[in-house]
Amino acid sequence: MTWNHISPETVKQLGMTCQQKEYPYLLNIILGDPINYRGGIINLEIGPVTIKIEGKEIMINFDILLLGNDKAVLGMP
């Protein structure tokens, strides 16, 4: 299973509001350790929001996660 992620900085910059996830989950790095963000638990999200990709509009949710230099990362179902 994969998810869409957005950085907390981007959420703040765009003035979006976040909410608690109904089903938080633990996210681990490749070595098996929890990510170094909010205790490794992904528990905040935004959405659904409408985004436009190559002229097509879709509605998706984003989980909030530190992403380094990236503003958002789209998962692939």
C-alpha positions in Angstrom: 0.0 0.0 0.0 1.2 3.5 -0.8 0.1 7.0 0.3 0.4 10.6 -0.9 2.5 12.8 1.3 2.9 16.6 1.7 5.4 18.5 3.8 4.2 20.4 6.8 5.9 23.5 5.4 3.8 23.3 2.2 0.6 22.8 4.2 1.5 26.0 6.2 2.6 28.0 3.0 -0.7 27.1 1.3 -2.8 27.9 4.3 -4.3 24.4 4.4 -5.8 22.9 7.5 -5.0 19.4 8.7 -6.9 16.9 10.7 -6.2 13.8 12.6 -6.2 10.6 10.5 -8.9 8.1 11.3 -6.3 5.3 11.0 -2.8 6.5 12.0 0.1 4.3 10.9 3.7 3.7 11.7 6.1 4.5 9.0 9.6 2.9 8.9 12.7 3.6 6.9 14.2 0.9 4.8 16.4 -0.3 7.7 13.2 -0.9 9.8 13.5 2.0 12.2 10.6 4.4 12.6 11.0 7.7 10.6 12.3 10.6 12.6 9.1 12.6 12.6 6.3 12.7 15.2 7.6 9.5 16.8 7.3 7.6 13.5 3.5 7.8 13.5 1.7 9.4 10.6 -1.4 10.8 12.2 -2.2 14.1 10.3 -3.7 14.5 6.9 -5.2 17.1 4.6 -7.9 16.5 2.0 -9.6 15.5 0.1 -8.2 18.2 -2.2 -8.5 18.6 -5.9 -5.2 18.5 -7.9 -4.7 18.9 -11.6 -2.2 16.6 -13.4 -1.7 16.8 -17.1 -5.1 18.5 -17.5 -6.9 15.9 -15.4 -8.4 16.8 -12.1 -8.4 14.2 -9.3 -9.4 14.3 -5.6 -6.9 12.9 -3.2 -5.8 13.0 0.5 -2.2 13.8 1.6 -0.6 12.5 4.8 1.7 15.1 6.4 5.4 14.0 6.5 8.8 15.7 6.4 10.0 15.3 2.8 13.4 17.1 2.6 13.5 19.2 -0.5 10.2 17.9 -1.9 6.9 19.7 -1.4 4.7 16.7 -2.1 5.0 13.1 -3.2 2.3 11.1 -5.0 2.0 7.4 -4.3 0.9 4.8 -6.7 -2.1 2.6 -5.7 
